[in-house]
Amino acid sequence: MKLVELKQEFLMEEARPFDSCHASTLVRLDNGDILCAYFAGTWEHAPDTAIWMSRRTKEGWQPPRKLADVKDIPMWNPVLFDFGNGTIRLFFKVGREIPIWQTWYMDSYDGGNTFTELKELVPGDESGGRGPVKNKPIRLKDGTVLAPASAESETCWEAFTDISSDGGRTWEKSAPVPMRRVVLSATGTVNTQLIHRPYDRHMIFGKGIIQPTLWEDEKGVHMLCRSTSSRIYRSDSADGGRSWSLAYDTGLPNNNSGIDLAQKPDGTLVLAYNPRDNYPGLYKGARTPLSIAVSTDGGESFDRVCDLETEAGSFAYPSMIADKDGTLYVVYTWNRERIRFASFRLE
């Protein structure tokens, strides 16, 4: 299988109303327009960071517009989702530090032209954020909406799902994905005796896993996650995302950076990711290249088919959707300066 009809373009010109932008998300409307949201400001974590949106019409990308801004509090990781009933929801995180994130949202009933006032997704929740943390929710065959979620503390990262059976009005938190971790010592070093033990595909070195991406097939619901262990990890659920198997190593390299996956109408899985190990002794690595891999066996194996970016730099945090005709759309961070859009087909 190979990539064809690749088109790439920037959402905004070099002259833009912010210094840095990151963590983009997209949705395609029935009229063919594409909405892309992202956070932007002086820099990630800066108090002037807000949620912005760009729209792509047949004429191209319109100028960015600011959608949400909470004064002096950083805003993070927007996620767009089409509920299919005329409602487009924009989720995002609000908080000075990741462990105390809250999840807020706004709804649009006119294709993203206007949005409702900001609301908390789970009022009063202080667990570090509910609902989708980076990647889009999915709608299961029974109509349930499943949001890929995670929480981060100073010592542990955990993935879970948030479940809504009433069209996004209320949410039920799943059990966390079980993990087998090598815990860091007080000095920040890894227990080398555990590192050199016989290979265990369930072992995770470091804090854990976050930012799942989800799909459903005849065997159940599945997730892939970024990890601190230089690999993409997987977990499976047989009960609609309410409980999960012990996380296990897929063998796919990753630099502890965001990933995303889209499922084509024929069931083919398409993964966007950085296929790089972490730097030695660190829990992060170079965010280049940015690549596309394909699975035709339910995620048991992936074949890397192409690179979207290969130059030195930072090309990361892809968000991807599949259209009904099989066309794939991706947006991603380009050097923390701009958001880049790509569309392609696989044959």
ZADREN-724173 format. One record per residue (C-alpha): residue number from 1; x negated, y negated, z negated. Coordinates in steps of 0.5 Angstrom, whole numbers. Layout:
! residues N
<site dogu="NUM" X="X" Y="Y" Z="Z"/>
...
This chain:
! residues 347
<site dogu="1" X="0" Y="0" Z="0"/>
<site dogu="2" X="-3" Y="-7" Z="2"/>
<site dogu="3" X="-1" Y="-14" Z="1"/>
<site dogu="4" X="2" Y="-18" Z="7"/>
<site dogu="5" X="5" Y="-25" Z="8"/>
<site dogu="6" X="1" Y="-28" Z="2"/>
<site dogu="7" X="2" Y="-35" Z="1"/>
<site dogu="8" X="-1" Y="-40" Z="-4"/>
<site dogu="9" X="1" Y="-47" Z="-6"/>
<site dogu="10" X="0" Y="-52" Z="-12"/>
<site dogu="11" X="6" Y="-54" Z="-16"/>
<site dogu="12" X="3" Y="-61" Z="-17"/>
<site dogu="13" X="-2" Y="-66" Z="-13"/>
<site dogu="14" X="-8" Y="-67" Z="-17"/>
<site dogu="15" X="-5" Y="-74" Z="-19"/>
<site dogu="16" X="0" Y="-71" Z="-25"/>
<site dogu="17" X="3" Y="-74" Z="-31"/>
<site dogu="18" X="-1" Y="-70" Z="-36"/>
<site dogu="19" X="-8" Y="-67" Z="-37"/>
<site dogu="20" X="-7" Y="-60" Z="-38"/>
<site dogu="21" X="-2" Y="-55" Z="-36"/>
<site dogu="22" X="-1" Y="-47" Z="-38"/>
<site dogu="23" X="4" Y="-41" Z="-39"/>
<site dogu="24" X="8" Y="-42" Z="-33"/>
<site dogu="25" X="15" Y="-38" Z="-32"/>
<site dogu="26" X="20" Y="-38" Z="-26"/>
<site dogu="27" X="27" Y="-36" Z="-24"/>
<site dogu="28" X="29" Y="-36" Z="-17"/>
<site dogu="29" X="36" Y="-39" Z="-15"/>
<site dogu="30" X="42" Y="-36" Z="-11"/>
<site dogu="31" X="41" Y="-42" Z="-6"/>
<site dogu="32" X="33" Y="-40" Z="-5"/>
<site dogu="33" X="31" Y="-46" Z="-10"/>
<site dogu="34" X="25" Y="-44" Z="-15"/>
<site dogu="35" X="25" Y="-47" Z="-22"/>
<site dogu="36" X="18" Y="-46" Z="-25"/>
<site dogu="37" X="17" Y="-49" Z="-33"/>
<site dogu="38" X="11" Y="-49" Z="-37"/>
<site dogu="39" X="8" Y="-53" Z="-42"/>
<site dogu="40" X="3" Y="-59" Z="-41"/>
<site dogu="41" X="0" Y="-65" Z="-45"/>
<site dogu="42" X="-7" Y="-67" Z="-47"/>
<site dogu="43" X="-9" Y="-60" Z="-48"/>
<site dogu="44" X="-6" Y="-53" Z="-51"/>
<site dogu="45" X="-4" Y="-55" Z="-59"/>
<site dogu="46" X="-4" Y="-62" Z="-58"/>
<site dogu="47" X="2" Y="-66" Z="-61"/>
<site dogu="48" X="4" Y="-69" Z="-54"/>
<site dogu="49" X="5" Y="-62" Z="-51"/>
<site dogu="50" X="12" Y="-62" Z="-48"/>
<site dogu="51" X="16" Y="-57" Z="-44"/>
<site dogu="52" X="16" Y="-59" Z="-36"/>
<site dogu="53" X="19" Y="-56" Z="-30"/>
<site dogu="54" X="18" Y="-57" Z="-23"/>
<site dogu="55" X="23" Y="-55" Z="-17"/>
<site dogu="56" X="21" Y="-52" Z="-10"/>
<site dogu="57" X="26" Y="-53" Z="-5"/>
<site dogu="58" X="26" Y="-52" Z="3"/>
<site dogu="59" X="22" Y="-58" Z="3"/>
<site dogu="60" X="17" Y="-56" Z="-2"/>
<site dogu="61" X="15" Y="-58" Z="-9"/>
<site dogu="62" X="19" Y="-64" Z="-13"/>
<site dogu="63" X="15" Y="-68" Z="-18"/>
<site dogu="64" X="14" Y="-65" Z="-25"/>
<site dogu="65" X="20" Y="-67" Z="-30"/>
<site dogu="66" X="19" Y="-67" Z="-37"/>
<site dogu="67" X="25" Y="-63" Z="-40"/>
<site dogu="68" X="24" Y="-62" Z="-48"/>
<site dogu="69" X="19" Y="-66" Z="-53"/>
<site dogu="70" X="19" Y="-65" Z="-60"/>
<site dogu="71" X="15" Y="-71" Z="-63"/>
<site dogu="72" X="8" Y="-70" Z="-66"/>
<site dogu="73" X="9" Y="-62" Z="-65"/>
<site dogu="74" X="6" Y="-58" Z="-60"/>
<site dogu="75" X="11" Y="-54" Z="-55"/>
<site dogu="76" X="9" Y="-47" Z="-52"/>
<site dogu="77" X="10" Y="-41" Z="-48"/>
<site dogu="78" X="17" Y="-43" Z="-44"/>
<site dogu="79" X="21" Y="-37" Z="-41"/>
<site dogu="80" X="26" Y="-38" Z="-36"/>
<site dogu="81" X="32" Y="-32" Z="-35"/>
<site dogu="82" X="38" Y="-32" Z="-31"/>
<site dogu="83" X="44" Y="-29" Z="-35"/>
<site dogu="84" X="47" Y="-28" Z="-28"/>
<site dogu="85" X="54" Y="-31" Z="-30"/>
<site dogu="86" X="52" Y="-38" Z="-28"/>
<site dogu="87" X="47" Y="-39" Z="-34"/>
<site dogu="88" X="40" Y="-41" Z="-34"/>
<site dogu="89" X="36" Y="-40" Z="-40"/>
<site dogu="90" X="30" Y="-44" Z="-42"/>
<site dogu="91" X="27" Y="-41" Z="-48"/>
<site dogu="92" X="20" Y="-44" Z="-51"/>
<site dogu="93" X="16" Y="-44" Z="-58"/>
<site dogu="94" X="15" Y="-50" Z="-63"/>
<site dogu="95" X="10" Y="-51" Z="-68"/>
<site dogu="96" X="4" Y="-53" Z="-70"/>
<site dogu="97" X="1" Y="-46" Z="-71"/>
<site dogu="98" X="3" Y="-40" Z="-68"/>
<site dogu="99" X="4" Y="-36" Z="-74"/>
<site dogu="100" X="10" Y="-41" Z="-76"/>
<site dogu="101" X="13" Y="-41" Z="-69"/>
<site dogu="102" X="20" Y="-42" Z="-68"/>
<site dogu="103" X="24" Y="-41" Z="-62"/>
<site dogu="104" X="28" Y="-46" Z="-59"/>
<site dogu="105" X="32" Y="-46" Z="-52"/>
<site dogu="106" X="37" Y="-50" Z="-48"/>
<site dogu="107" X="42" Y="-47" Z="-42"/>
<site dogu="108" X="43" Y="-50" Z="-35"/>
<site dogu="109" X="50" Y="-49" Z="-32"/>
<site dogu="110" X="48" Y="-53" Z="-26"/>
<site dogu="111" X="42" Y="-49" Z="-23"/>
<site dogu="112" X="37" Y="-53" Z="-27"/>
<site dogu="113" X="39" Y="-60" Z="-26"/>
<site dogu="114" X="41" Y="-61" Z="-33"/>
<site dogu="115" X="40" Y="-58" Z="-39"/>
<site dogu="116" X="44" Y="-57" Z="-46"/>
<site dogu="117" X="41" Y="-60" Z="-52"/>
<site dogu="118" X="36" Y="-56" Z="-56"/>
<site dogu="119" X="38" Y="-51" Z="-61"/>
<site dogu="120" X="34" Y="-45" Z="-65"/>
<site dogu="121" X="35" Y="-38" Z="-62"/>
<site dogu="122" X="35" Y="-35" Z="-69"/>
<site dogu="123" X="37" Y="-41" Z="-74"/>
<site dogu="124" X="32" Y="-41" Z="-80"/>
<site dogu="125" X="28" Y="-36" Z="-77"/>
<site dogu="126" X="20" Y="-37" Z="-80"/>
<site dogu="127" X="17" Y="-31" Z="-78"/>
<site dogu="128" X="13" Y="-33" Z="-72"/>
<site dogu="129" X="18" Y="-34" Z="-66"/>
<site dogu="130" X="24" Y="-29" Z="-64"/>
<site dogu="131" X="26" Y="-28" Z="-57"/>
<site dogu="132" X="21" Y="-28" Z="-51"/>
<site dogu="133" X="14" Y="-30" Z="-53"/>
<site dogu="134" X="11" Y="-30" Z="-46"/>
<site dogu="135" X="15" Y="-26" Z="-41"/>
<site dogu="136" X="22" Y="-25" Z="-38"/>
<site dogu="137" X="27" Y="-21" Z="-41"/>
<site dogu="138" X="31" Y="-16" Z="-37"/>
<site dogu="139" X="38" Y="-13" Z="-37"/>
<site dogu="140" X="39" Y="-6" Z="-38"/>
<site dogu="141" X="43" Y="-1" Z="-34"/>
<site dogu="142" X="48" Y="-2" Z="-40"/>
<site dogu="143" X="48" Y="-10" Z="-40"/>
<site dogu="144" X="44" Y="-11" Z="-46"/>
<site dogu="145" X="39" Y="-16" Z="-45"/>
<site dogu="146" X="32" Y="-14" Z="-48"/>
<site dogu="147" X="27" Y="-20" Z="-49"/>
<site dogu="148" X="19" Y="-18" Z="-50"/>
<site dogu="149" X="17" Y="-21" Z="-57"/>
<site dogu="150" X="11" Y="-21" Z="-61"/>
<site dogu="151" X="8" Y="-24" Z="-67"/>
<site dogu="152" X="1" Y="-26" Z="-69"/>
<site dogu="153" X="-2" Y="-27" Z="-76"/>
<site dogu="154" X="-9" Y="-29" Z="-78"/>
<site dogu="155" X="-10" Y="-21" Z="-79"/>
<site dogu="156" X="-5" Y="-17" Z="-74"/>
<site dogu="157" X="-2" Y="-18" Z="-68"/>
<site dogu="158" X="5" Y="-14" Z="-67"/>
<site dogu="159" X="10" Y="-13" Z="-61"/>
<site dogu="160" X="17" Y="-12" Z="-61"/>
<site dogu="161" X="23" Y="-13" Z="-58"/>
<site dogu="162" X="29" Y="-18" Z="-59"/>
<site dogu="163" X="36" Y="-15" Z="-57"/>
<site dogu="164" X="42" Y="-18" Z="-55"/>
<site dogu="165" X="49" Y="-15" Z="-53"/>
<site dogu="166" X="53" Y="-21" Z="-53"/>
<site dogu="167" X="50" Y="-25" Z="-47"/>
<site dogu="168" X="45" Y="-28" Z="-51"/>
<site dogu="169" X="49" Y="-31" Z="-57"/>
<site dogu="170" X="46" Y="-27" Z="-62"/>
<site dogu="171" X="39" Y="-23" Z="-63"/>
<site dogu="172" X="37" Y="-16" Z="-67"/>
<site dogu="173" X="30" Y="-15" Z="-68"/>
<site dogu="174" X="27" Y="-8" Z="-66"/>
<site dogu="175" X="22" Y="-4" Z="-70"/>
<site dogu="176" X="15" Y="-6" Z="-69"/>
<site dogu="177" X="11" Y="-2" Z="-64"/>
<site dogu="178" X="7" Y="3" Z="-68"/>
<site dogu="179" X="-1" Y="2" Z="-68"/>
<site dogu="180" X="-7" Y="5" Z="-70"/>
<site dogu="181" X="-12" Y="0" Z="-71"/>
<site dogu="182" X="-19" Y="-1" Z="-73"/>
<site dogu="183" X="-19" Y="-6" Z="-78"/>
<site dogu="184" X="-25" Y="-11" Z="-78"/>
<site dogu="185" X="-29" Y="-12" Z="-84"/>
<site dogu="186" X="-29" Y="-18" Z="-89"/>
<site dogu="187" X="-35" Y="-20" Z="-85"/>
<site dogu="188" X="-32" Y="-20" Z="-78"/>
<site dogu="189" X="-36" Y="-14" Z="-76"/>
<site dogu="190" X="-32" Y="-7" Z="-73"/>
<site dogu="191" X="-33" Y="-1" Z="-76"/>
<site dogu="192" X="-38" Y="3" Z="-72"/>
<site dogu="193" X="-37" Y="10" Z="-74"/>
<site dogu="194" X="-30" Y="9" Z="-72"/>
<site dogu="195" X="-32" Y="6" Z="-65"/>
<site dogu="196" X="-37" Y="12" Z="-64"/>
<site dogu="197" X="-32" Y="17" Z="-66"/>
<site dogu="198" X="-29" Y="22" Z="-60"/>
<site dogu="199" X="-24" Y="18" Z="-55"/>
<site dogu="200" X="-17" Y="17" Z="-58"/>
<site dogu="201" X="-13" Y="13" Z="-53"/>
<site dogu="202" X="-8" Y="11" Z="-59"/>
<site dogu="203" X="-14" Y="7" Z="-62"/>
<site dogu="204" X="-14" Y="-1" Z="-62"/>
<site dogu="205" X="-20" Y="-5" Z="-64"/>
<site dogu="206" X="-18" Y="-11" Z="-67"/>
<site dogu="207" X="-12" Y="-15" Z="-69"/>
<site dogu="208" X="-7" Y="-11" Z="-64"/>
<site dogu="209" X="-2" Y="-12" Z="-58"/>
<site dogu="210" X="2" Y="-18" Z="-56"/>
<site dogu="211" X="6" Y="-21" Z="-50"/>
<site dogu="212" X="10" Y="-15" Z="-48"/>
<site dogu="213" X="12" Y="-14" Z="-41"/>
<site dogu="214" X="18" Y="-9" Z="-40"/>
<site dogu="215" X="22" Y="-5" Z="-35"/>
<site dogu="216" X="27" Y="1" Z="-35"/>
<site dogu="217" X="27" Y="7" Z="-31"/>
<site dogu="218" X="31" Y="14" Z="-32"/>
<site dogu="219" X="26" Y="16" Z="-37"/>
<site dogu="220" X="28" Y="10" Z="-42"/>
<site dogu="221" X="25" Y="3" Z="-43"/>
<site dogu="222" X="17" Y="1" Z="-43"/>
<site dogu="223" X="13" Y="-4" Z="-44"/>
<site dogu="224" X="5" Y="-6" Z="-43"/>
<site dogu="225" X="2" Y="-11" Z="-47"/>
<site dogu="226" X="-5" Y="-15" Z="-47"/>
<site dogu="227" X="-9" Y="-13" Z="-53"/>
<site dogu="228" X="-16" Y="-15" Z="-57"/>
<site dogu="229" X="-19" Y="-8" Z="-55"/>
<site dogu="230" X="-21" Y="-10" Z="-47"/>
<site dogu="231" X="-15" Y="-5" Z="-45"/>
<site dogu="232" X="-7" Y="-6" Z="-43"/>
<site dogu="233" X="-3" Y="-2" Z="-48"/>
<site dogu="234" X="3" Y="2" Z="-47"/>
<site dogu="235" X="9" Y="4" Z="-51"/>
<site dogu="236" X="16" Y="7" Z="-49"/>
<site dogu="237" X="23" Y="7" Z="-52"/>
<site dogu="238" X="28" Y="12" Z="-51"/>
<site dogu="239" X="34" Y="8" Z="-55"/>
<site dogu="240" X="34" Y="2" Z="-51"/>
<site dogu="241" X="28" Y="-2" Z="-54"/>
<site dogu="242" X="30" Y="-1" Z="-62"/>
<site dogu="243" X="24" Y="4" Z="-63"/>
<site dogu="244" X="18" Y="5" Z="-60"/>
<site dogu="245" X="12" Y="10" Z="-59"/>
<site dogu="246" X="5" Y="9" Z="-62"/>
<site dogu="247" X="2" Y="4" Z="-57"/>
<site dogu="248" X="-3" Y="8" Z="-52"/>
<site dogu="249" X="-9" Y="6" Z="-48"/>
<site dogu="250" X="-7" Y="6" Z="-40"/>
<site dogu="251" X="-14" Y="5" Z="-38"/>
<site dogu="252" X="-13" Y="-1" Z="-35"/>
<site dogu="253" X="-18" Y="-6" Z="-36"/>
<site dogu="254" X="-16" Y="-13" Z="-39"/>
<site dogu="255" X="-19" Y="-19" Z="-42"/>
<site dogu="256" X="-14" Y="-20" Z="-48"/>
<site dogu="257" X="-10" Y="-25" Z="-43"/>
<site dogu="258" X="-3" Y="-25" Z="-41"/>
<site dogu="259" X="0" Y="-20" Z="-36"/>
<site dogu="260" X="6" Y="-19" Z="-33"/>
<site dogu="261" X="10" Y="-14" Z="-29"/>
<site dogu="262" X="16" Y="-14" Z="-24"/>
<site dogu="263" X="20" Y="-8" Z="-21"/>
<site dogu="264" X="22" Y="-8" Z="-14"/>
<site dogu="265" X="29" Y="-5" Z="-12"/>
<site dogu="266" X="26" Y="1" Z="-10"/>
<site dogu="267" X="23" Y="2" Z="-17"/>
<site dogu="268" X="16" Y="0" Z="-15"/>
<site dogu="269" X="12" Y="-3" Z="-21"/>
<site dogu="270" X="8" Y="-9" Z="-19"/>
<site dogu="271" X="3" Y="-12" Z="-24"/>
<site dogu="272" X="-1" Y="-18" Z="-25"/>
<site dogu="273" X="-7" Y="-19" Z="-29"/>
<site dogu="274" X="-14" Y="-20" Z="-30"/>
<site dogu="275" X="-18" Y="-14" Z="-30"/>
<site dogu="276" X="-24" Y="-15" Z="-34"/>
<site dogu="277" X="-27" Y="-13" Z="-41"/>
<site dogu="278" X="-28" Y="-17" Z="-46"/>
<site dogu="279" X="-35" Y="-21" Z="-47"/>
<site dogu="280" X="-39" Y="-16" Z="-52"/>
<site dogu="281" X="-37" Y="-17" Z="-59"/>
<site dogu="282" X="-31" Y="-22" Z="-58"/>
<site dogu="283" X="-24" Y="-21" Z="-57"/>
<site dogu="284" X="-24" Y="-25" Z="-50"/>
<site dogu="285" X="-27" Y="-25" Z="-43"/>
<site dogu="286" X="-27" Y="-29" Z="-37"/>
<site dogu="287" X="-20" Y="-30" Z="-34"/>
<site dogu="288" X="-22" Y="-29" Z="-27"/>
<site dogu="289" X="-21" Y="-25" Z="-22"/>
<site dogu="290" X="-13" Y="-25" Z="-22"/>
<site dogu="291" X="-11" Y="-19" Z="-19"/>
<site dogu="292" X="-5" Y="-15" Z="-17"/>
<site dogu="293" X="-4" Y="-7" Z="-18"/>
<site dogu="294" X="2" Y="-3" Z="-16"/>
<site dogu="295" X="5" Y="4" Z="-19"/>
<site dogu="296" X="9" Y="8" Z="-15"/>
<site dogu="297" X="10" Y="14" Z="-21"/>
<site dogu="298" X="13" Y="10" Z="-27"/>
<site dogu="299" X="7" Y="6" Z="-29"/>
<site dogu="300" X="3" Y="13" Z="-30"/>
<site dogu="301" X="-2" Y="10" Z="-26"/>
<site dogu="302" X="-4" Y="3" Z="-22"/>
<site dogu="303" X="-8" Y="2" Z="-16"/>
<site dogu="304" X="-11" Y="-5" Z="-15"/>
<site dogu="305" X="-9" Y="-8" Z="-8"/>
<site dogu="306" X="-12" Y="-15" Z="-8"/>
<site dogu="307" X="-14" Y="-21" Z="-12"/>
<site dogu="308" X="-11" Y="-27" Z="-12"/>
<site dogu="309" X="-17" Y="-31" Z="-15"/>
<site dogu="310" X="-24" Y="-29" Z="-15"/>
<site dogu="311" X="-28" Y="-35" Z="-16"/>
<site dogu="312" X="-31" Y="-37" Z="-22"/>
<site dogu="313" X="-26" Y="-41" Z="-27"/>
<site dogu="314" X="-20" Y="-39" Z="-31"/>
<site dogu="315" X="-14" Y="-36" Z="-27"/>
<site dogu="316" X="-9" Y="-33" Z="-32"/>
<site dogu="317" X="-2" Y="-32" Z="-35"/>
<site dogu="318" X="2" Y="-30" Z="-29"/>
<site dogu="319" X="9" Y="-30" Z="-29"/>
<site dogu="320" X="12" Y="-25" Z="-23"/>
<site dogu="321" X="19" Y="-24" Z="-21"/>
<site dogu="322" X="22" Y="-19" Z="-15"/>
<site dogu="323" X="27" Y="-21" Z="-10"/>
<site dogu="324" X="33" Y="-17" Z="-8"/>
<site dogu="325" X="29" Y="-16" Z="-1"/>
<site dogu="326" X="23" Y="-14" Z="-4"/>
<site dogu="327" X="19" Y="-21" Z="-4"/>
<site dogu="328" X="14" Y="-22" Z="-10"/>
<site dogu="329" X="14" Y="-29" Z="-13"/>
<site dogu="330" X="8" Y="-31" Z="-18"/>
<site dogu="331" X="6" Y="-37" Z="-22"/>
<site dogu="332" X="0" Y="-38" Z="-26"/>
<site dogu="333" X="-5" Y="-42" Z="-29"/>
<site dogu="334" X="-11" Y="-45" Z="-25"/>
<site dogu="335" X="-16" Y="-48" Z="-29"/>
<site dogu="336" X="-12" Y="-51" Z="-34"/>
<site dogu="337" X="-11" Y="-56" Z="-29"/>
<site dogu="338" X="-5" Y="-54" Z="-25"/>
<site dogu="339" X="0" Y="-49" Z="-24"/>
<site dogu="340" X="-1" Y="-45" Z="-17"/>
<site dogu="341" X="5" Y="-41" Z="-14"/>
<site dogu="342" X="4" Y="-35" Z="-9"/>
<site dogu="343" X="9" Y="-31" Z="-5"/>
<site dogu="344" X="8" Y="-24" Z="-2"/>
<site dogu="345" X="10" Y="-17" Z="0"/>
<site dogu="346" X="8" Y="-10" Z="0"/>
<site dogu="347" X="8" Y="-5" Z="5"/>
